[in-house]
Amino acid sequence: MPSDRSSWPPLVYTDWQDSCATLHMWTQIVGKVRLALAPPVNHWWHVPLYLTCRGLTTSPMPYRGRTFQIDFDFIDHALRIDTSDGGRESLALVPCAVADFYKEFMGRLRALAIEVRLWPVPVEIPDPIPFNEDRVHAAYDPVQVNRFWQALVQIDQVFTAFRSRFLGKVSPVHFFWGSFDLAVTRFSGRLAPPPPSNPNIPDAINREAYSHEVSSCGFWPGNGGFGQAAFYSYAYPQPAGFGEAQIRPSGAYYSKEIGEFILPYDAVRQTAEPSETLLEFLQSTYAAAADLAKWDRAVLER
C-alpha cells in the first residue's frame, strides 16, 4: 500500500512531552465515561477510543434510552459531546490544568442530563494524581497535538490493512487511553496461561486482556518512559526463540528490557514508502510469533 512520505509528520517526543502527558489525562477522563457506560466486550474492547477524520471518538454510548458520543477534534481543537436527541455541548482544547478540564467536562455532561460516576484516578501510570487535584499537567500545544493525530491517521490505515489479512479472531484497531497507544491484536484461538502481575494494571484486567494467545503490535508516541515515538510488536506467551528471530526492516530490533520488538517511528517516516516499511515490520514480527508458536496459519490467514 504506497504512501506519500510527506504525509507522515515529524514527531519528536521531547518537543511535546508536556502536552502529551496532559492529553493522556484528558483522554483517560473521556475514556472512563465509555468504561462506565458501554456494555462489556471481551478483552476490554468496550473501553478504547477510535480514530476519526478529525481526531478521536468514543463512538456512540447508551444512556437511558438515548445515545451520545464524545469527540476530540484536533483540527479545530475542541471537545464535542453530541446526543441522539440533538443536544450538543463543546469546550475548547486549550492549555489548562487537568483539574479544570475535569470540572468543565463533567459540567457539560450534566448540562446534557448525563450523570456518570467515575473513579477520578488515572490508570496504568506510576504515581497517579486524581483528576480533580491535578494541576501539574496543564500544557496543550495545538501544532504538536495535530501532528500526533496526523501520524495516527497514517498508522491507523496501515494497521487496518494488516488486520484485513487475518481470518481468525482479530481486534479492531484501538486507541487505548490507559497506555496511550494505538494497537491491533491477532489471536491463535488457544488459551494462554495467566499473565504475570503488572504493578500498574489490576490482575483481573490483565487476565482478561491476555486470556488467549496473541501476537500484538502497536504504536507509542514516546510516553511511558520510552522517550521516542516507536512501533512495537510482542507475543504472549512469548515462544522460545522469539527474541532471536530475523525481523525486517533493518532498523527493527528486539529490546530485552521490555521483551518486545521495536521499530522507531523515524526509521519508518524517513523511508521512501513508510506504509510498506511498517507493513514489513508488522508481518515479519507476526510471522515469527506464529511460526515459533505453531499457529495454524493456513486456517487463520487470508
HELIX and SHEET records of a PDB file:
HELIX    1   1 ARG A    5  SER A    7  5                                   3    
HELIX    2   2 TYR A   13  LEU A   37  1                                  25    
HELIX    3   3 ASN A   42  TRP A   44  5                                   3    
HELIX    4   4 VAL A   98  ALA A  111  1                                  14    
HELIX    5   5 PHE A  131  GLU A  133  5                                   3    
HELIX    6   6 PRO A  142  ARG A  163  1                                  22    
HELIX    7   7 ASP A  203  ALA A  209  1                                   7    
HELIX    8   8 PHE A  242  GLU A  244  5                                   3    
HELIX    9   9 TYR A  265  ARG A  269  1                                   5    
HELIX   10  10 PRO A  274  LEU A  292  1                                  19    
HELIX   11  11 ARG A  297  LEU A  300  1                                   4    
SHEET    1   A 4 TYR A  50  LEU A  51  0                                        
SHEET    2   A 4 GLY A  55  THR A  57 -1                                        
SHEET    3   A 4 ARG A  66  ASP A  73 -1                                        
SHEET    4   A 4 MET A  61  TYR A  63 -1                                        
SHEET    1   B 5 TYR A  50  LEU A  51  0                                        
SHEET    2   B 5 GLY A  55  THR A  57 -1                                        
SHEET    3   B 5 ARG A  66  ASP A  73 -1                                        
SHEET    4   B 5 ALA A  78  THR A  83 -1                                        
SHEET    5   B 5 ARG A  88  ALA A  92 -1                                        
SHEET    1   C 6 HIS A 174  PHE A 176  0                                        
SHEET    2   C 6 ASP A 181  LEU A 191 -1                                        
SHEET    3   C 6 HIS A 212  TRP A 220 -1                                        
SHEET    4   C 6 ALA A 230  TYR A 236 -1                                        
SHEET    5   C 6 GLU A 260  PRO A 264 -1                                        
SHEET    6   C 6 TYR A 253  SER A 255 -1                                        
END                                                                             
